[in-house]
């Protein structure tokens, strides 16, 4: 990742003219097929105008410069700018991450977002998993990412690349395990184990038992990652939504080797109708030894789990507990419930900040 920044010192009284011309230069860039970039004003004395743009590589920045140099329209803007400024500086900046940083910005331009299918030993079962790795030399920090209930056996929506892409852009690997009875993994589908009518005591008991068993598969996925040379075994976290959020919480409580957890919308569709599952999740929140970030959209089926579980974890002295209910996402409760899968542009910066601190 490369950032080019140009800095303009306007002549006295010419700040507005420099700003207008710099914005016109951005329009010219767009006209010749380049990204416009970003214009900023330095609120100091004297005020200066900045323009910046990020590029995937030094070669991409050099190609951009060559296209500017070859554009008569852009050369004309440059010439006009010379009459408006007393000074000009161009900087080309590259990130210099701390040697012990787990997260790092990664450009994904031209990168295939295609996982490797791997096998995960989970008791008597051999599960399928889908491992995404970012560009660059490992070993990489990693997240186990947990799907919800809708990834049925035989589905063609196999590898759920959306959240994995966000994690790759942060320099992290991501492993999506198909838990028992889902997707391409063997085992009984969850509806065979949770066959009672929704909202009944039997349904509650069956669902609680099933999700606790699925959490064992999540711990098995952690063990699989820990045995790989391309993964940093000391920096693996866990995240997921809906059923995947519930098993994220349960797996983190069961296994302190997860460095941190990000839990989206766990039990949002069952919270009010499944007191047994609520109790299981509260008990798990109180047993956590690692930080957790609990997340939902305001129009999810129920937002009660997020503050309730956060309060339980804080009361138990769990470190680094965060909780946030974001504004509504979409029109329906289903769309709000899919905030995890569809909304990394909204929640990504907060999750990246949490992972940078705790992963």
ABEGO torsion letter per residue (X at the ends): XBBBBBBBBBBBGAAAAAAAAAAAAAAAAAAAGBBAEBBBBBBBOBBBBBBBBBBABAAAAAAAAAAAAABAAAAAAAAAAAAABABBBBBBBBBBBBAABABBBBBABGBBBBBBBBBBBBEABBBBBBBBBBBEBOBBBBBBBBBBAABBBGBABAAGAAAAAAAAAAGBBBBBBBBBGBEABBEBBAAAABABBBGBAAAAAAAAAAAAAAAAAAAAAAAAAAABAABBAABBBBBEBEAAAAAAAAAAAABAABABBBBBGBGAAAAAABAAAAAAAAAAAAABABBBBBBBBAABABAAAAAAAAAAAAAAGBBGBBBBBBBBBEABAAAAAAAAAAAAAAAAAAAAAAAAAAX
